[in-house]
Amino acid sequence: MFYYIAIALIVITLDQWTKWLIIQNMELSESIPIIDSFLYITSHRNTGAAWGILEGQMWFFYVITTIVILAIVFYLKKAAKEGVLFKISLALMLGGAVGNFIDRIFRQEVVDFIHTYPFGYNFPIFNIADSSLVIGVALLMVYMVIEERRTKEKANGESGTHRS
């Protein structure tokens, strides 16, 4: 479990360090082009969730995030027999959840700064913690698909009804 907590701590450290850099070096709403018309570093604050939903509902985020963090830690402890991909996905989700939770507790808002325009769409500004959460969830979904296939193959192999 140590390695997975270390992954979460790396995510939290990177997330908080990048947010600190933004706060210290940029004015709110200031934007620095990295790749014109595609990627910018933009100083932004968010008091809600993605796309600004539930703006200002900090009590809700405190409760939900606490439950999510406790559930992830519980599953990490119980995951001894699960695959590495499962544990890495949980570690990334844990790091992301804690990173944004720290902002909500100490700043009453989340610092966002990665601003993209994929295919011309003005995607909501996000941060390292958000990225870690999304990657963790995606890896969890991949793990679940792989495990379901393994279970079906095992069941088909045992019943003698394997199809090619």
C-alpha positions in Angstrom: 0.0 0.0 0.0 3.0 2.3 0.6 3.6 2.7 -3.1 0.1 3.8 -3.8 0.0 6.3 -1.0 3.3 7.6 -2.4 1.6 8.1 -5.8 -1.2 10.0 -4.1 1.3 12.2 -2.2 3.2 12.9 -5.5 -0.1 14.0 -7.1 -1.0 16.2 -4.1 2.5 17.8 -4.0 2.5 18.5 -7.7 -1.0 19.9 -7.6 -0.4 22.2 -4.6 3.0 23.3 -5.9 1.5 24.3 -9.4 -1.4 26.1 -7.7 1.0 28.0 -5.5 3.0 29.0 -8.5 -0.2 30.3 -10.2 -1.2 32.3 -7.1 2.2 33.8 -6.6 3.0 34.7 -10.2 -0.3 35.5 -12.0 -3.1 37.9 -11.5 -6.6 36.4 -11.5 -7.8 35.9 -15.1 -4.4 36.5 -16.5 -3.6 34.1 -19.4 -0.3 32.9 -20.9 -0.5 31.3 -24.3 1.5 28.0 -24.5 0.1 26.8 -27.9 -1.9 29.5 -29.6 -5.6 28.7 -29.9 -5.2 25.4 -28.1 -3.4 25.6 -24.7 -3.1 28.4 -22.2 -2.1 28.8 -18.5 -5.0 30.9 -17.1 -5.4 31.9 -13.5 -8.9 31.0 -12.5 -10.8 30.2 -9.3 -13.8 27.9 -8.9 -16.1 27.6 -6.0 -18.1 24.8 -7.5 -17.5 21.6 -9.4 -16.7 21.1 -13.1 -18.3 23.7 -15.3 -19.1 25.7 -12.2 -22.0 23.4 -11.1 -23.1 23.7 -7.4 -21.1 26.9 -7.1 -20.7 28.1 -3.5 -21.9 24.8 -2.0 -18.8 24.2 0.0 -20.6 22.1 2.7 -21.7 19.7 0.0 -18.1 19.3 -1.3 -16.7 18.8 2.3 -19.1 16.0 3.0 -18.9 14.3 -0.4 -15.1 14.6 -0.6 -14.7 13.2 2.9 -16.8 10.2 2.0 -14.9 9.7 -1.2 -11.5 9.9 0.4 -12.5 7.5 3.2 -13.9 5.0 0.6 -10.8 5.2 -1.5 -8.5 4.6 1.5 -10.8 1.7 2.6 -10.6 0.1 -0.9 -6.8 0.6 -1.1 -6.5 -1.3 2.2 -8.8 -4.1 1.0 -7.2 -4.3 -2.5 -4.4 -6.6 -1.6 -5.5 -9.2 -4.2 -6.6 -6.7 -6.8 -4.4 -5.8 -9.8 -1.8 -3.1 -9.9 -4.0 -1.1 -12.3 -6.8 -1.0 -9.8 -4.6 0.3 -7.0 -2.9 2.9 -9.3 -6.3 4.2 -10.3 -7.4 4.5 -6.7 -4.1 6.3 -5.8 -4.6 8.8 -8.6 -8.2 9.4 -7.5 -7.1 9.8 -3.9 -4.4 12.3 -4.9 -6.8 14.3 -7.0 -9.6 14.3 -4.4 -7.2 15.4 -1.6 -5.6 18.1 -3.8 -8.9 19.9 -4.5 -10.1 19.3 -0.9 -7.0 21.2 0.4 -8.0 24.1 -1.8 -11.6 24.1 -0.6 -10.6 23.9 3.1 -7.9 26.6 3.0 -8.9 28.9 0.2 -12.7 28.3 0.0 -12.2 27.8 -3.8 -10.2 25.6 -6.1 -7.3 27.1 -8.1 -7.6 26.1 -11.8 -5.1 27.0 -14.5 -5.0 24.6 -17.4 -7.1 26.1 -20.2 -7.6 24.2 -23.5 -9.5 24.7 -26.7 -9.7 21.2 -28.2 -11.3 21.4 -31.7 -12.1 25.0 -31.0 -14.2 24.2 -27.9 -13.5 26.4 -24.8 -13.1 23.5 -22.3 -13.5 24.5 -18.6 -10.3 25.4 -16.9 -8.9 22.6 -14.7 -5.8 21.6 -12.6 -3.5 18.7 -11.8 -5.9 17.3 -9.2 -8.8 17.3 -11.8 -6.5 15.6 -14.3 -5.5 12.9 -11.8 -9.1 12.2 -10.9 -10.1 11.8 -14.6 -7.1 9.6 -15.4 -7.8 7.5 -12.2 -11.4 7.0 -13.2 -10.4 6.1 -16.8 -7.9 3.5 -15.5 -10.5 2.1 -13.2 -12.9 1.7 -16.1 -10.2 -0.1 -18.1 -9.5 -2.3 -15.1 -13.2 -3.2 -14.8 -13.5 -4.1 -18.5 -10.3 -6.3 -18.3 -11.6 -8.0 -15.1 -15.0 -8.6 -16.6 -13.5 -10.3 -19.7 -11.3 -12.4 -17.4 -14.3 -13.5 -15.4 -16.2 -14.4 -18.6 -13.3 -16.3 -20.0 -12.8 -18.2 -16.8 -16.6 -19.0 -16.6 -16.6 -20.1 -20.3 -13.5 -22.2 -19.8 -14.9 -24.0 -16.8 -18.3 -24.7 -18.3 -16.8 -25.9 -21.6 -18.8 -23.4 -23.7 -15.9 -21.3 -24.8 -16.6 -19.6 -28.1 -13.9 -18.4 -30.5 
